[in-house]
Amino acid sequence: MCFAIDQIEGRVLIRFRAEEIQDKNNRFDTKKLIPTSFLIAAFLICTSTSQSYAQTAQNAPGSETSKYPNLLDGTLSVEGDLEDDEVPKASWFRFDTTLTPWLEFKQNLQQNYGISIGGSYGILWQNYSQSFVGEENAVGGKFTLNVAAQILNRGQADALTFDMAIEDRRPLGTDQPPLWAGFEAGSITATAATWGEFDLGVTQAYLRQNLFDGRFQYAVGKIFAPNFINAYPFFDDNRQFFNQNFTTSPTIPVPLRGFGLVGALYPTDNNLYVSGGMYTPYSSDTGWTIDSFFEKNDYFYNLEVGWSGLAGTGTPIQARGPMDANNFHVTAWYRDPLEDGSPEAYGVAFNANYTVGENTMLFARGGLSEGWLINRNIAVGFGYRPTRAPSDLFGVALGWANPTNDLLPDQFTAEAFYRFQVTPQLAVTPDVQLIVDPSLDPTEDYLWALGMRARIAF
């Protein structure tokens, strides 16, 4: 099995950063938090899955696959999250679990009715060596429920599918979620990019389809734009790196959740692909935003040209970015001026990731922009999958970010993490970040951010 498929434990929906900073004072009552007893119960019953179910899931029949891998289902998409959580995982411990009937029910529902369901709950804690507001600790929680239904051509490679995600995220027992607390500690790139806050609601709802043996692919509806813009295998801070410099692209003011349309095309047989999209820049976590798309003449556009190491191989995957072991692409983007006075913005970004042997992936990424908060960045690093624990992942990265404001210093970031796949459904990830010359706190020479993340899939 190729490295990029195994090294990603699942696909949940991430969010971008800069626009998620809005409505900061819209606090959540901690009394509304998911009860602790529920979390404890979920932990106990989800701590593993039996060998027999893993073998069943591995051999379960699915939809027909096309010759060309799907460019439009990354780890932040509904289908990507669902399918990757079903991939059997090798872990250090295995026990029988009462979840086996539930997992078998999900499998039968998909096989017999073309409906896939699944979800996850995650908790992330971070500690900062200093903070503007005295918040040295922050804890955040994420709930995600994904549903995908094939409504036409069920079981075929050209099935028309409706995907929906329902999500909730909030601070747990602290005043700030990790997203805000990282900025208030002084980092110009988020130290936990998608661990913000919003109430339970529908965050994605769209139609998607692959045509002509997968050579043309499209999605339309309320989508999560970062899933389609300069994605790569380690861009999910639910499973890999925490810091924004190593997840998405800090030089791109990509919209979050909103109405848009995106397409991808393989014009030749030599692994070349072209993708692009048009999105409303007026994102809403749980609103529909279809009115903004059709009534306001402001948009965000992107065009990507790249080479995919999986194109034309017939590899049965559902994502180019998170799954493509070898990928090289360039992304150009443009955003119209906004109603709030934000100027037009434009730029270019690149990505190169390459697998060495079966267990190591190297990457280099960067971007240039005009009209945005960060106008240049570079990131390099690697991910390593231990041979004896192929679902574990060790990652190290170094990054540089240059703020647009000349009064702010350049920021340098180093990060290391180890994702320990305790059981097939539970992963625990310790993480450490060293931020040198934090741009939002020029009085400090460095900032430490220590973190621990746990995620349960069901």
C-alpha positions in Angstrom: 0.0 0.0 0.0 1.4 3.4 -0.9 2.7 5.7 1.9 0.3 8.6 1.3 -2.8 6.4 1.8 -1.7 4.7 5.0 -0.1 7.7 6.7 -3.4 9.6 6.8 -5.8 8.2 9.4 -9.0 9.8 8.1 -10.5 12.9 6.6 -12.3 15.5 8.6 -13.1 18.9 7.6 -10.6 21.7 8.4 -11.1 25.3 8.2 -8.9 28.1 7.1 -7.6 30.6 9.4 -7.7 34.3 8.8 -11.5 34.6 8.2 -12.2 32.3 11.1 -11.0 35.1 13.4 -14.3 36.9 12.9 -17.0 37.2 15.6 -14.4 36.7 18.3 -16.6 38.1 21.1 -19.5 35.7 20.3 -18.7 33.4 23.2 -20.1 30.1 24.0 -21.6 29.0 27.3 -19.5 26.2 28.7 -22.7 24.7 30.1 -23.6 23.8 26.5 -20.5 21.6 26.1 -20.9 18.0 25.4 -21.1 16.3 28.8 -18.0 14.8 30.2 -19.7 11.5 30.8 -20.4 11.2 27.1 -16.8 11.7 26.2 -15.7 9.1 28.8 -18.2 6.6 27.4 -17.1 7.3 23.8 -13.5 6.9 24.8 -14.2 3.5 26.4 -16.2 2.0 23.6 -14.1 3.5 20.8 -10.7 2.5 22.2 -10.4 -0.2 19.5 -12.0 -2.3 16.8 -11.7 -6.1 16.4 -9.5 -7.7 13.8 -12.4 -9.4 12.2 -14.1 -6.0 11.4 -10.9 -4.6 10.0 -10.6 -7.5 7.6 -14.2 -7.1 6.6 -13.9 -3.4 5.9 -10.8 -4.0 3.9 -12.5 -6.5 1.7 -15.8 -4.7 1.5 -16.9 -3.8 -2.1 -17.4 -0.1 -2.9 -18.2 2.0 -5.9 -16.4 1.4 -9.2 -13.2 3.4 -9.4 -12.0 5.4 -12.4 -8.6 5.6 -14.0 -8.0 9.1 -12.7 -7.8 9.9 -9.0 -10.3 12.3 -7.6 -9.0 15.9 -7.3 -11.9 17.2 -5.3 -12.1 15.1 -2.2 -9.4 16.0 0.3 -9.3 15.2 4.0 -11.5 18.2 4.7 -14.3 17.0 2.5 -17.2 14.8 3.5 -16.5 11.8 1.3 -12.8 12.0 2.1 -13.4 11.9 5.8 -15.8 9.0 5.6 -13.7 6.8 3.3 -10.4 7.3 5.0 -11.8 6.5 8.5 -12.9 3.2 7.1 -9.3 2.2 6.0 -8.1 -0.5 8.3 -5.3 0.6 10.6 -2.4 -1.2 12.3 -2.0 -0.2 15.9 0.0 -1.3 19.0 -3.0 -2.5 20.9 -6.2 -4.3 19.9 -9.2 -5.3 22.0 -12.7 -6.4 21.2 -15.2 -3.5 21.1 -18.9 -3.0 21.4 -18.7 -0.8 18.3 -18.5 -3.7 15.9 -22.3 -3.8 15.3 -22.4 -0.1 14.6 -19.5 -0.4 12.1 -21.2 -3.4 10.4 -24.4 -1.4 10.2 -22.6 1.5 8.5 -21.0 -1.0 6.0 -24.4 -2.5 5.2 -26.0 0.9 4.7 -23.4 1.9 2.2 -23.5 -1.4 0.3 -27.3 -1.7 0.2 -28.4 1.9 -0.1 -25.4 4.0 -1.2 -25.5 6.0 2.0 -22.3 6.6 4.1 -22.3 8.0 7.6 -19.6 8.5 10.1 -18.0 11.1 12.4 -15.4 12.0 14.9 -14.8 13.9 18.1 -11.5 15.6 18.8 -9.9 17.4 21.8 -6.8 19.6 21.5 -4.9 21.2 24.4 -2.1 23.8 24.0 0.2 25.5 26.5 2.1 28.7 25.6 5.2 30.0 27.2 3.7 33.5 27.2 0.5 35.3 26.3 -0.7 38.9 25.9 -3.9 38.2 27.9 -2.5 35.7 30.4 -4.1 32.7 28.7 -1.2 30.2 28.8 -3.6 27.3 28.3 -6.3 26.6 25.7 -8.5 23.6 25.1 -10.8 23.1 22.1 -13.3 20.4 21.0 -14.5 19.4 17.6 -17.5 17.3 16.7 -18.1 16.2 13.1 -20.9 14.1 11.5 -20.6 13.3 7.8 -23.3 12.0 5.5 -22.9 11.1 1.8 -25.7 9.7 -0.4 -25.4 8.5 -4.0 -28.6 9.8 -5.6 -27.9 8.8 -9.3 -25.9 5.9 -10.8 -25.3 4.3 -7.4 -22.2 2.1 -7.2 -20.8 3.5 -10.5 -17.7 5.6 -11.0 -20.0 8.5 -12.3 -22.4 8.4 -9.4 -23.9 11.8 -8.5 -23.4 12.2 -4.8 -24.8 14.6 -2.2 -22.4 15.3 0.7 -23.2 17.0 3.9 -21.2 17.8 7.1 -22.6 18.8 10.5 -20.1 20.3 12.9 -19.6 22.0 16.2 -16.4 23.4 17.8 -15.8 25.4 20.9 -13.4 26.0 23.9 -13.6 23.4 26.6 -13.1 24.8 30.1 -10.9 27.7 29.0 -11.8 31.2 27.9 -10.2 30.9 24.5 -10.1 28.1 21.9 -6.6 27.2 20.7 -7.1 29.2 17.5 -7.5 32.5 19.3 -5.0 31.7 22.1 -2.2 31.1 19.6 -2.6 34.5 18.0 -2.8 36.1 21.5 0.5 34.4 22.4 2.2 36.2 19.5 2.3 33.9 16.5 1.2 35.4 13.2 0.3 31.9 11.9 -2.3 29.9 13.8 -0.8 27.4 16.2 -3.9 25.2 15.9 -5.4 26.5 12.7 -9.0 25.1 12.7 -9.6 24.8 16.4 -11.9 27.8 16.7 -15.5 28.1 17.7 -19.0 28.0 16.2 -22.4 26.5 17.1 -23.7 23.2 15.8 -24.8 23.5 12.2 -24.4 22.4 8.6 -21.0 23.5 7.4 -20.9 21.7 4.0 -23.7 20.6 1.6 -22.9 20.1 -2.1 -23.3 17.9 -5.1 -20.3 16.2 -6.8 -19.7 13.9 -9.7 -16.9 12.4 -11.8 -17.4 12.0 -15.5 -15.6 10.4 -18.5 -13.8 7.8 -16.4 -12.8 10.5 -13.9 -11.2 12.9 -16.4 -13.6 15.6 -15.5 -14.8 16.2 -11.9 -16.9 18.9 -10.4 -18.5 20.0 -7.1 -21.1 22.7 -6.5 -22.9 24.0 -3.4 -21.7 25.0 0.1 -18.1 23.8 0.1 -15.0 24.2 2.2 -12.7 26.1 -0.1 -9.3 25.2 1.5 -10.0 21.6 0.5 -9.5 22.6 -3.2 -6.8 25.3 -3.0 -3.1 24.3 -2.8 -3.8 21.2 -0.8 -1.2 18.6 0.0 -0.9 15.4 2.1 -0.2 17.1 5.5 -2.7 19.9 5.4 -5.1 18.5 8.1 -4.5 19.7 11.6 -6.9 17.0 12.9 -4.3 14.4 11.9 -0.9 15.9 11.1 0.8 19.3 11.7 -0.8 21.9 14.0 0.7 25.1 12.7 -0.9 26.9 9.8 2.5 27.3 8.1 2.5 23.6 7.5 -1.2 23.0 6.9 -2.7 25.3 4.4 -1.2 28.4 2.8 -0.8 31.5 5.1 -0.3 33.8 2.1 -3.8 32.9 0.6 -6.9 34.6 2.1 -8.9 31.5 1.1 -12.6 31.6 1.9 -13.9 29.2 4.5 -17.4 27.7 4.3 -19.6 29.2 1.6 -21.2 28.7 -1.8 -18.9 27.9 -4.7 -18.2 25.7 -7.6 -15.0 23.9 -8.5 -13.9 21.6 -11.3 -10.9 19.5 -12.3 -9.7 18.1 -15.6 -7.1 15.7 -16.8 -6.5 16.9 -20.3 -3.8 14.4 -21.3 -2.6 10.9 -20.4 0.7 12.0 -18.9 -0.4 12.9 -15.3 -1.1 16.6 -16.1 -4.1 18.1 -14.4 -5.8 21.5 -14.2 -8.3 22.6 -11.5 -10.0 25.8 -10.5 -12.9 27.3 -8.7 -15.1 30.3 -8.0 -16.3 31.0 -4.4 -18.1 33.7 -2.5 -15.6 35.4 -0.2 -18.3 36.1 2.4 -18.0 32.9 4.4 -20.5 31.7 7.0 -19.8 28.7 9.3 -23.4 27.5 9.4 -25.2 29.9 7.0 -25.8 29.0 3.3 -24.3 32.1 1.6 -26.0 31.2 -1.7 -27.4 34.8 -1.8 -23.9 36.2 -1.4 -22.7 34.2 -4.4 -25.5 35.3 -6.8 -26.3 38.8 -5.4 -22.9 40.2 -4.7 -20.3 40.7 -7.4 -17.3 39.8 -5.3 -15.5 36.5 -5.7 -12.4 34.5 -4.9 -10.9 32.6 -7.9 -8.1 30.0 -8.1 -6.4 28.1 -10.9 -4.1 25.2 -10.3 -1.9 23.4 -12.8 0.0 20.3 -11.6 1.5 16.9 -12.1 0.0 13.9 -10.2 2.0 10.8 -9.6 -1.3 8.8 -9.3 -2.9 10.1 -12.5 -3.6 7.3 -15.0 -2.6 4.5 -12.5 -6.1 3.4 -11.6 -5.3 3.8 -7.9 -8.7 3.6 -6.1 -8.5 6.7 -4.0 -10.8 9.7 -3.3 -8.3 12.5 -3.0 -5.4 14.0 -4.9 -4.0 16.3 -2.2 -4.0 14.1 0.8 -3.4 10.9 -1.1 -1.0 11.8 -3.9 2.4 10.5 -2.8 4.2 12.5 -5.6 2.6 15.9 -6.6 4.0 19.1 -8.0 1.7 22.1 -8.7 1.4 25.8 -9.0 -1.7 27.7 -7.8 -2.7 31.2 -8.9 -5.5 33.1 -7.1 -7.3 36.4 -7.1 -9.8 38.0 -4.6 -12.0 41.0 -5.5 -12.2 44.0 -3.1 -14.7 43.4 -0.3 -17.5 45.4 1.2 -15.6 46.0 4.4 -12.9 47.9 2.5 -10.4 45.1 2.2 -8.4 45.7 -1.1 -8.1 43.3 -3.9 -5.6 40.5 -3.3 -3.7 38.2 -5.5 -0.8 35.8 -5.6 0.8 32.5 -6.4 1.7 29.4 -4.4 3.5 26.2 -5.1 3.8 22.7 -3.6 6.1 19.8 -4.2 5.8 16.5 -2.2 7.8 13.4 -3.0 7.9 10.0 -1.4 11.3 8.4 -0.7 11.0 4.6 -0.4 7.8 3.4 1.2 7.8 5.3 4.5 9.1 8.8 4.1 7.6 11.8 2.3 9.4 15.1 1.8 7.7 18.4 1.0 8.5 22.0 0.1 5.8 24.7 -0.2 5.6 28.5 -0.4 3.7 31.5 -1.7 3.8 35.2 -2.7 0.9 37.6 -2.3 -0.2 41.2 -2.6 -3.0 42.7 -0.5 -2.9 40.1 2.3 -1.5 39.9 5.9 1.4 37.6 5.0 3.0 38.3 1.7 5.7 35.5 1.6 6.2 32.1 3.2 8.3 29.0 2.8 7.8 25.6 4.5 9.9 22.4 4.2 9.6 19.2 6.1 9.0 15.5 6.1 6.6 12.8 7.4 7.8 9.3 8.4 5.7 6.2 8.9 7.3 3.6 11.1 7.4 0.2 9.4 6.1 -1.7 12.5 3.3 0.8 13.1 2.2 2.0 9.7 -0.7 4.1 11.0 1.6 6.1 13.2 3.1 9.3 11.8 6.2 11.3 12.8 6.5 14.8 11.3 9.1 17.6 11.4 8.9 20.9 9.6 10.6 24.3 9.4 8.9 27.5 8.1 9.3 31.2 7.5 6.6 33.9 7.2 7.1 37.5 6.1 4.3 39.9 7.3 3.1 42.6 5.0 3.5 45.2 7.7 7.1 46.2 7.6 7.0 47.0 11.4 6.6 43.3 12.2 9.5 40.9 12.2 9.8 37.8 10.1 8.7 34.8 12.0 10.4 31.4 11.9 8.6 28.2 13.1 9.7 24.7 13.8 7.3 21.9 14.7 7.5 18.2 15.5 4.7 15.7 16.3 4.1 12.0 16.7 0.7 10.6 16.0 0.3 7.4 18.0 -2.5 5.2 16.7 -3.5 3.7 20.0 -6.3 1.7 18.4 -7.9 1.6 15.0 -10.3 4.4 16.0 -8.3 6.4 18.6 -5.2 8.5 17.8 -3.2 10.6 20.3 -0.7 13.2 19.1 1.8 15.1 21.2 3.2 18.2 19.5 5.8 20.9 20.1 6.3 24.2 18.3 9.1 26.6 18.6 8.4 30.1 17.2 11.4 32.4 16.8 10.7 36.1 16.6 6.9 35.8 16.9 5.6 38.5 14.6 2.7 39.6 16.8 4.9 40.1 19.8 8.2 41.8 18.7 9.3 42.1 22.3 9.8 38.3 22.6 12.6 36.4 21.0 10.8 33.1 21.0 7.5 31.4 21.9 7.0 27.7 22.8 3.6 26.0 22.1 3.2 22.5 23.5 0.2 20.5 22.5 -1.7 17.3 22.8 -4.5 16.1 20.5 -6.9 13.1 20.7 -9.3 12.1 18.0 -12.0 9.3 18.1 -13.6 8.2 14.9 -17.0 6.5 14.9 
